Amino acid sequence: MMPESGDGRSRRSRLSLRLQVIAAMAFVLSPLLIMGAIHAWSEQQFSEKLRFHEIQQTAQDHFRQTDAMLMRARIALQMITTADREWTCPQIGQRFSALELPLRNTLRFDAEGLLTCSEIGEGLVGMPMPQLEWNDRLRRGVEAIEVSGQRGMALGDPSIYLLRRQHDEAGVFTGSIAMSLSLEDIVARISRSQSSGVTVSLVVPGGQVVGSNIVAGVPMEWISEGAALDRKTYRLSPDQGPPLDVVLLPLSAEGLWLMVGSPAPPQRVEVILAFLVPILAYLAALLAASWIADAMVLRWLERIRLRILDMRSSAKYALLAPELSRAPREVQQVAEAFDDLTSRVSTHESDLQSALLQMKLAFREVHHRVKNNLQVMLSMLKLQGRGEALPETQSALKVAAHRVAMMAAVHHTLLNEGNLDSVEALDLFNAISNQVDEQQGWVDGGRHLIPDVTPGPLPADMAVPLGMFVLEAVGLLCPEAGSDENTDIVLHFDRQSEGACCLTLTCKGGDEESDAAMDRDTSLFLSAFARQIGGSVSVGPHEDGLIAIELEFHVDAQDQTSSLLQPK
């Protein structure tokens, strides 16, 4: 693959001045946008922490109430298990009633984990405890077990089981005493003192929410082992009602969490502004940069461009600096430099026009002098021919005079052309035809050389070879010039596609001997003139018994109005 040129790359990668200024300003101001984003992020984090502390402060009161209930239950259960007296389940429940605990049931289990008595549900005696592994843990020496989320043995609602082991004087495990606290009652008691708009509930293992009529559960990752260290507010979207901001606090009971929620407030104005102000400032700076580039530079450059277009269309040079008198100093300096350059170009163009006019006059003078010199040579040949006695010499001098006269006629045509580089084909071949008629004596009547020419420019340096070619071709086609029986000679010139040109001369054919002589002369004269203009010549029979001499050559079109023809 050929490497691309530098001009192509520059055209492809070139940007407008406005885009370059905006891109530069965007790069320069990018730290401002980054700092604004960091500030907005910090504001968002601060808002979340503030919201967490607001809800946590409310949750701490309920947390202390709940923890106080559990602590009273633990102390009471400890006192019952350390007493020497064997209390029945109703007696144990009666002693617990003075503590105002959300008690649902009191139970006693033997060493095998079987229920020996229950305050509620006497028919449950003999049933094993809900989880036999609790009894195994107590047998191995665990003093107390607290488990949340289990179903109550009597009512079946979620509750907290508090179990404590018993042993005899020898330290042998004899069984355990247990109490179950209703989670619904705990939530009801701690919710009495809650403020309006705040919801309090408990979350058990598995994410189930107890004590709330709008939230059924929470994601498990909110109550994972490391969730207590996050210290953040969670956004909960219930099926009904507005979103809630909730805080979860772990209670001392295993797997039990206190959840306090408050309706999510609308976004803080400070946080919104923290995000919007840097973005608006960034966009305003880019807009200001674009406006400055347009007001300071681009509009003046546009006026300069339009003025240059006007100058190109009208070809009249006018001063640009006075029109840009209100522009910045740098633009005025550009206008002054442009005016100076315009003045120099105008002076140089005037000099070139004057030199071109002088050159045209010189070329015309050259053609005029060449024509005059050829006329002098023609007169000398004619005088020389009159003084010669031999017919062969007179005939040779006559042929030479015809050739000199043809060159003089061609130069006379070039002298009258307005363009130095080209000659009009119609003018050239008309002059050639008139000169042939005059030389052959066809002016007053008889046969003629009839031009059939397609108009258009031809290069000036081909004019003489074309004139000599036609002269020689006519001489070969019409060996008996004085005969009036032969038909006219037709000179046909036509332009074909892609600059191809064809010059054809047709005449009534002669005998075989004259045709053979014509073929020999063609190879000498016509081929020489054809090679001079970069073409090829052919001689052969034509339609209706005519003989044709055909010259084919090529021209290159340079513009829409003229063509500069060069040898192929």
N, C-alpha and C positions, 0 to 999 in steps of 0.2 A: 504494500500500500504506500502510495506516495505521501510524504509528509505535507501537512497543510501549511499554507503560507501564513506569514505573520499578519497580513492584512485580513485574511479570513478569520483568524482567531480573534483579532481586535474587534472586528465587526460583530462577531458572535457574542463576545463577553462585554461589550460596551454597554454601560448603564447611563441613564439620564442623570443630570446633576442633582435633580430633586431626590431621586432614589439613592444616590450616593450620600447626600447629606442626611437623609433619614436613616440610612443604614449606619452611618457613623454616629449619629446621635443615639440611635438605639443601642449600639455597642457601648458608648460612653455612659449612658444612663442605666445600663443593665444592673450595675451594683445597687442603684437606688431601688430598682424593682425587687432585687433579691433581699435587700435589707427590709423593705416593706413587707415582703412575704414572711420573713423571719419574725418581724414585729407582730404581724397579724397572727402567725402561728402561736407566738408566746401569749398574745392576748386571749386566744382561744383556749390555750392550756390553763391560763390564769382563771378564765371564766369557769372552766370545768372544775378546777380545784376549789374555787369559791363556792360553787354550787354544791360540791361534795361536803364541804365543811358546814354549809347552811343546813343541809338535810341531816348530816351526821350529828350536829348539835341537838336537833330534835330527837334523833334516834337514841342518843345517849340516855335521855331520861327514861324512855321505855326500856332500854337495855338494862338500866339499873333496877327498875321495877321487876322485870322478868328474872334477873339474876337473884334479886332478894327473895322472890318466891321459891326459887330452886334451893337457895341456901337454907331457908327455914325448913324446907322439906328434908334436906340432907341432915340437918341437925336433929330434927325430931326423929327421923328414922334411926340415927345413930344412938340417940338416947333410949329408944325402945329396944334396940338390939343389945345394948349393954346392961339393961336392967335384969336383975336376977329372976324376976317374976315372969311366968309364962302367960302373956296376954293373949286373949282371944282376938279374932279379927274385928268383931264389933267394938271391943274395948279399945283396940288400937285406933280404929276410926274415930271413936268418941274423943280420944285424947288429941287426935290431929285436928278435930273440928275447931278447937280453940285457936288454932294458928291461922284460920281463914285461908286455907290453901284450896286451890281448884282440884280437890281430891275426887277421884271417881271410884276408887276401890282400894281396899287393903287386902293383902294375901299373905299366906304362910305356906312355905314349901319344906318338905322333908329333905333328908340327905340325898335321896334319889331324884329330886326335882319334881315330885308329885305334889299337887295341891292338897293341903290338909284342911285349910279353911279359907273362906272368902266372905267379905262383908256383904257383897252383892252377888247373888247367884250361888246358893248353897248346892245346887245340882252340879256345880263344876268340880266338887271335891273328887280327888283321885285322878284328875287330868294332869298331864305334864305341863310344865311351863312352856311358853311359846317357843323358846329356843333352848334345847338341851345343852348347847355349848356354854350357855350362861352358867349352868350348874357346874359344869366341868371347871370353868374358870374360878368359880367360888371355892370348889373343892381344893383347887391347887393353891389357894391362899389369897386370891383377890378379895379385898375387903368390900368393895362396892362397885356396882355396875349401873351406869345411866345410859339408857338407850331411848332414842326418839323415833317417832314415826310408826311404831308398832300399833296394832289394833288392840283396843281394850277387850279384855276377856268377857266383860259383861255387856257393854253397849256397842262395841265394835267401832268406835270413833278413834281417830288418831290420838295417841297419848304418849306420855313419857313414863317409862318404867324405871323406878329406882329400886335396886335390890341391894341388900346388905346381908353378909354371911353371919351365921351364928355357930358357936362352938361351946363345948363344955369346959370344965375346969382344966381338963387335960389338954385342951386345944384341939380336940377332935371335932371335925366338921359335923354339925347336927342338922343343918338346914339353912333356910334364909327367910327373911321377911321382905316383902315388896309392897310398894304403893304405885298406883298409876295416877298421873295428873292429866287432866283433859287439856289438849292444846287449844280447843275452841274456847274453853273457859279462861285460859291464860290470855288469849288475844282479847277476849271481851273485857277482862279486867284492866289490861294496860291501855285499852282503847278509850276508856272513859275520860281520861285526861288529855286526849289528843286535841290539837287545834284543828280548826276547820280546813278542809282541803288536804289533810294529811291522812294517809292510810297506813295502818300497821297490821302486819301479818307475820306468820311463821313459815319457814320453809324447811321441810323435812328431807332426808336423803331421797334422791330420785328427782328432786326439783319440784315436788308437789307443794302448792301454797295452801296453807290452812288459815282460815279466818278472813278471806277476801272473797267478795262476791263479783269482782271484775277481772281478777287474774287467777288462772287455774294452775299455772306452773311457770318456771323460769328455766333457761338453758342450763345444762349441767355444768358448763365451764364457769358459770358465775359462782358456783358453790364448790369449786375444786379446792384442792389442798393449798394452792398458792394464791387463790383469789383474795384471801384476807390481807395479803401484802400489797395488793394493787391500789387500794385506797382511792377508788374512783367511782363516779356516778354512772349508772347504767340507764339506758333509755329503753323503756318498755312501752309497747304499743298494744293496749288491750283491744278487745273486739268492740267495746263500747266506751265512749268517753275519750277525753284528750290523752295524749301521750304522758307517761309518768317518768320522772327522774327518781330512781330508787337507789338506796344504799343498803348493803347487806352486811350485818355484823354477826360474827360467830358467837354463839352462846356456849356456856360451859358444858352443856349436855352434848354428847357425841352426835355429830351430824345435824345439829339444829342451828338454824340461822334466823335472825330477826331481820325482817324486811320492812323498811319505812320508805314510803313513796310520797311524792308531791307532784302536782301537775307541772309539766314542763313549761317554763315561762317562754315568752317570745324571745327571739334572738336579741342579744344586747346590742344597742346602737354602737357602743364602742367597738365591739367585735366586727360589725358590718363595716364601720368606717375604717377600721384597721386594714380590712381587705380592699376596700374601694379607693381609699385615698392614694396609696402608691400607684394603683393601676391608672386612676384618673390623672395623677401627676405625670406619669410616664407618657400617656397618650397626649396630654396637653403639651408636654415638651416636644414630642414628635411633630405635633401639629404646628407648634411655634417654629420649629426648625424648618418645616416645609414652607410656612408663610414667609419666614425671613429669607429663605433661598429664593422664593418667587419675587418678593418685594425688592430685594437688594440686587439680584443678579438676573434671574430668569426673564423677567419682563423686559429688561433692557436688552438682553441677548435676543429675545424675540423681535424687538423693534429693529435691532441691527439686521437680523435675518430677513425680515420683510423688506427693509430698505435695500438690501443687497439684491433680493429678487426683483424689486422694482427697477434697479439699475440694470440688471441683466435683461429684462424685458424691453426696457426703453433705450438701452445703450447710451444713457445720459448720466454723466457722473456729477453728483452733487455732494456738498460737504455734509458729513454726518455728525460732526461734533456739536454744531449749534442745536440740533434736534435733541441731543442727549445732555443738555446743559444741567438738568436736574438729577442726572444719574450720579452714582458714587464716583469718586475720583479715579479709581482703577478703571471703571467702565469708560470714563471720559478719555483716559489715556489710550485705551484700546481704540476708541473712535478717532482720536487724533492720529494715532498710528495708521489706522485704516484710511483716513483722509490723505495722509502723506503718501501712502502706498498707491492710493487711487490716482493722486496727482501724477506720481511717477509713471504709473501704468498708462494714464491718458497721454502724457507727453511721449512715452515710448510708442504707444499705438499710433499717434500722429506721425511720428518719425517713420514707423513701419509703413503706414499708408502712403506717405510721401515717397519712401524708397520703392514701394511696390509700384506706384504710378510711374516713377522714373524707369523701373525695370521693364514695365510693359511698353513704355515708349521706346526703350532701347531695343526690346525684342521686335517691335514693329519696324524700327529703323533697320534692324538686321535683315528682316524679311524683305524690306523695301530695297535695300542695297543688293541683297542676293538676287532679287528679281531683276534689278537694273543690270547687274553683272551678267545674268543669264541672257538678258535681252541683247547686251553687247556681244556675247558669245554667239547668239543666234544670228545677229547681223553679220558677224565675221564668217560664220559657216555659209550663210547664203551668198555672200560676196565671193567666198572661195569656190562654191559650187558653180557659180556663173562663169568662173574663169577656167574651169576644168573642161578638157575636151573629151575625155573618156566617159561613156555612159555609166560604167561601173562605179567610177569615182564620184560622179554626180549623184548616183543613187545612194552611196554610202554616206555622203555629206548630207543628203536630204534626210536620211534616217536619223543621223546625229542631231540635225536641226530640230526634227520632231521631238526627240527626247529632251533636248534643252528647253524647247517651248513648253512641254508638259511640266517640267520642273518649275519653270517661271510661272505658269498658271496656278500650280499648287501653292507656291509661295505667295502669290497674289491673294489667294483665298485665305491663307493663314494670316496675312496682313490685315484683313478685314474682320477677323474673329475677335470677340471680346475676351475670350479665355485663352491664356497663353498655353495651357497644358492640353487643350482639346480643340477639336474642330467638329462642326456640325456635319454629320454624314450626308445629309441632303445637299448642303452647299458644296461640299467637296466633290461629290459625284456629278452634280450638275455642271460644275466648272470643268471636270474631266471630260464629260460628254460633249460640252460645247467645244473644248479644245480639240477633241478627236474629230468632230464634225468639220471644224475649220480646217484641220490638217488634211482630211480626206476629201475636201471639197464638197461636203454634203450640206452646206449651209443653205444654198439656193434651191434645193429640191432633191428628189431622189431618196435614197436610203438614209437612215439616221441611227445614231446610238441612243436608244430610248432608256432613260434611267427609271427603275422601279425600286425605290429606296425606302426603307423603314427609318424614320427620323431618329436621331439620337447622337450623342457625342462619341467621337473617336479620338484616340490619342494623336497629338500633333506629330509625333515622331513616326507615325505610320502613314502620314498623308502622302509623302513622296513615293515610298514603295508601292502603295496602292495605285497611285496615278501611273507609275511606270508599268505595273502589272497589267492594268487595263489597256494601256497603249500597246504593249507587246501582244496581248491576247487578241486585240482587234486586228493587228497586223497579221497574225497567224490565221485568224478565222476568215479574213477577207484578203487573200493574196491579190485579187484583181479588184482594186479599189474603184476603178473607173466604171465598172459594170453596173448597170441599173437593174439588172434582172434579179439580183439577189435580194432577199428580204432584209428587213431591218435587223440590227443587232440589239438584243435586249440585255440590259445590265440590271440584274436583280440582286439586291442586298437585303438580307433579313437577319434579325437577331433571334436566336433560339434560347432555350433554357440554360441557366447557369453560365451566362456570358459567352456561349458559343455563337459565332457569326459565320455566315456563308455568303460568299460573293460568286455569282454565276453569270457568265456571258454565253448566250446562245445565238447561233446563226445557222443558215441553211448549209448543209454539208457539201463539200467539193468532191473531186475524184479521189481515187485510192492513192495516186502518187502525191498529191498535195497533202492528203492526210498523213502519209508516212513522213513527209518533210516536216509537217507540223509537230508530230510526235518527237522528232529529233530536236527541233528547236525548243520545244517545251522543256525538255530535260536540261537545257542550257540556260534559258532566260527566266521562264516562269518559275521553275524550281528555285532559282537563286533568289528572286524577290519573295517567294513564299517562305523560304527559310529565314529571310531577314525579319519578317514580322512573326516568326514562330508558328507558321501554318503549314498546310499541305495542299498540293494542287493535284487535280485529276482531270483527264481529258477523255471524253467518250461520247457515244451517240446519245441523243436526247429524243424526246417524243416527236412524232411526225417527221422523222428524217432530219432532225436538227443535230448540230454538233454543239456540245457544251464544254466549256472550260470552267471548272469549279475550284474555288479557293476557300478552304476552311481554316479559321483561326479562332482564338479565344481572347475574351476581354474579362476583366475583373471589375464588378460594380463597386464603387467606393461610397456613394451616397444615393439619395433618392433623385437628385436633380442632374448629376453628372457622373461620368465613369472615366476612370483613368485606365487606359488599356496598356498592359505590359506584355512583353513577349512571353510566350508559354515556356 
